[in-house]
């Protein structure tokens, strides 16, 4: 068992957005600089950080917000990654081709190299979250990026609720699992309902940390956008699900958290969930539902 620490500092940027993409990008860059000044080596931005969360309506005009990846935003962030020697995880609205769009996260390595992208696999369609109108489901599969500081897995928002996604990413040898997110409360809902929803959201992700024995970092947006109040609450959980940091529900925050990635070995050895997986018995998981006839 490796007892020597492998330390990495991750930066979480929880911020509000405006309707002007250039303003949001510039704001994010300022906050990346601040996170780096605090020692961050890997910086994660929230889901679709260059705009308001436009999926609250079905409006063809919003397709104008999309851009190619690599493209203008990744070019700008690549320069910052190189200047500050930080890894940047950037969630963007991707225009892949005419009529084909994705909810995509690009990863830029320290030094500025574009390492690739992950396209959101699970696409919701609920009141206030009309993502199927905009996004084609991801077709790149689950991804792990070998950055200067760590092997990182990236999933996006609605992916948070699916243990299959976190498991597969962990099995690809991710050391940290990042979730850029945009989720909030409807202002019309009761306080008790809101609290229950947030607790469910955090609990399911903490369970991914426990089941897979790795750190989970979830970065959410904050602020009021129309009828939606994005609940912030960005957090970091260790491989046993303990919350190491939790952001506020109503403030912009930049937080840097040091992680010891070799804790995974200790947790997986003492609680050997990975060892005891019955991979020979899981074939049915690929069915939509297991009908009993």
Buried (B, 14 or more C-beta within 10 A) or exposed (E): EEEEEBEBBBBBBBBBBEEEBEEBBEBBBEBBBBBBEEEBBBBBBBBBBBBBBBBBEEEEEBBEBBBEBBBBBBEBBBEBBBEBBBBBBBBBBBBBEEEEBBBBBBBBBBBBBBBBBBBBBBBBEEEBBBBBBBBBEBEEEBBBBEBBBBBBBBBBBBBBBBEBBBBBBBBEEBBBBBBBBBBBBBEEEEEEEBEEBBEEBBEBBBBBBBBBBBBBBBBBBBBEBEEBBBBBBBBBBBBBBEEBBBBEBBEBBBBBBBBBBBBBBBBBEEBEEBEEEEEEEEEEEEEEEEEEE
